[in-house]
Amino acid sequence: MEIYSFSNACAHHATFLKKADIDETYIQNITKNYNKILTLGNEVKQLFTKMEIEHFSLLHPLPLNRKLNDKKFEISVINGLHSYLNSL
């Protein structure tokens, strides 16, 4: 059985995430039962790297993110994501 879920980096809604709003215990609890984790954005990537939580980082899909308009970059990300999701 496959289980998917989505969560923000803090337990409450925040328009702008401040590092003080992040509860690392919360992050540990919500990630511990998953064997594959995807992150969106550099701040979450840095947090998960600091916490030594294995993950695959994706760019945040903001309209200003020009890298996502580059088809070669998009193909590269999709291939990397495919490899990550299919690895043991």
Backbone torsions as a table, in degrees:
resi	resn	phi	psi	omega
1	MET	NA	139.2	177.5
2	GLU	-106.5	133.7	179.0
3	ILE	-121.1	131.0	179.0
4	TYR	-121.3	149.5	172.2
5	SER	-155.5	166.8	179.7
6	PHE	-132.3	140.2	176.5
7	SER	-149.6	152.6	172.7
8	ASN	-84.7	168.7	-178.2
9	ALA	-75.7	-9.3	174.2
10	CYS	-132.9	156.5	-172.9
11	ALA	-73.8	-16.7	-179.4
12	HIS	-118.5	161.4	-179.9
13	HIS	-70.9	132.0	176.8
14	ALA	-139.6	131.4	178.0
15	THR	-66.4	-44.4	176.0
16	PHE	-123.7	126.6	-177.7
17	LEU	-82.1	125.9	174.9
18	LYS	-105.8	146.2	-179.7
19	LYS	-57.2	-31.0	179.3
20	ALA	-68.4	-21.5	179.8
21	ASP	-79.0	-14.7	-174.7
22	ILE	-85.7	125.0	177.8
23	ASP	-103.4	106.4	-176.3
24	GLU	-64.0	-29.3	175.8
25	THR	-64.9	-41.8	176.3
26	TYR	-58.8	-46.4	179.6
27	ILE	-61.0	-45.5	178.5
28	GLN	-59.1	-43.9	-178.2
29	ASN	-65.7	-41.1	-176.2
30	ILE	-79.7	-15.5	-177.8
31	THR	-103.2	-14.6	-169.7
32	LYS	-63.9	-25.7	-177.2
33	ASN	-97.8	10.1	-179.1
34	TYR	-111.3	142.9	178.0
35	ASN	-100.4	-9.6	175.9
36	LYS	-135.6	129.7	-179.1
37	ILE	-132.0	131.2	175.6
38	LEU	-110.0	136.8	176.5
39	THR	-117.1	152.0	177.2
40	LEU	-117.7	118.8	175.8
41	GLY	97.8	155.8	-177.0
42	ASN	-68.2	-36.5	-178.2
43	GLU	-64.2	-43.1	179.7
44	VAL	-70.4	-37.8	176.1
45	LYS	-57.5	-47.8	-179.7
46	GLN	-63.7	-40.1	179.0
47	LEU	-62.8	-49.0	-178.4
48	PHE	-66.3	-35.4	176.7
49	THR	-64.8	-45.8	178.4
50	LYS	-59.9	-38.8	-178.4
51	MET	-83.9	0.8	179.7
52	GLU	57.5	42.2	175.3
53	ILE	-100.7	119.8	-179.6
54	GLU	-63.9	135.7	-177.8
55	HIS	-160.4	167.7	171.2
56	PHE	-116.1	124.2	-175.1
57	SER	-95.1	131.7	175.1
58	LEU	-115.3	152.1	174.9
59	LEU	-68.3	146.0	175.5
60	HIS	-67.9	131.6	-174.6
61	PRO	-78.8	57.7	176.8
62	LEU	-82.5	145.8	178.7
63	PRO	-58.8	-26.9	-179.3
64	LEU	-78.8	-7.7	-178.2
65	ASN	-78.9	95.3	-174.5
66	ARG	-69.5	-24.0	179.2
67	LYS	-58.8	-32.7	-178.4
68	LEU	-72.8	-9.7	175.2
69	ASN	-89.1	-7.3	-179.8
70	ASP	-91.0	112.1	-176.0
71	LYS	-60.6	-37.1	178.4
72	LYS	-64.7	-42.3	178.1
73	PHE	-64.2	-43.7	-179.9
74	GLU	-59.5	-44.9	178.7
75	ILE	-62.8	-41.8	179.0
76	SER	-60.8	-43.8	179.7
77	VAL	-65.8	-45.0	179.9
78	ILE	-61.9	-41.5	178.1
79	ASN	-64.7	-42.2	177.7
80	GLY	-64.1	-42.0	178.1
81	LEU	-63.4	-43.6	178.4
82	HIS	-59.5	-45.8	179.0
83	SER	-62.2	-44.8	-179.7
84	TYR	-61.0	-47.8	-176.7
85	LEU	-67.4	-27.6	-178.7
86	ASN	-95.7	-0.2	177.4
87	SER	-80.7	159.3	178.5
88	LEU	-82.8	NA	NA
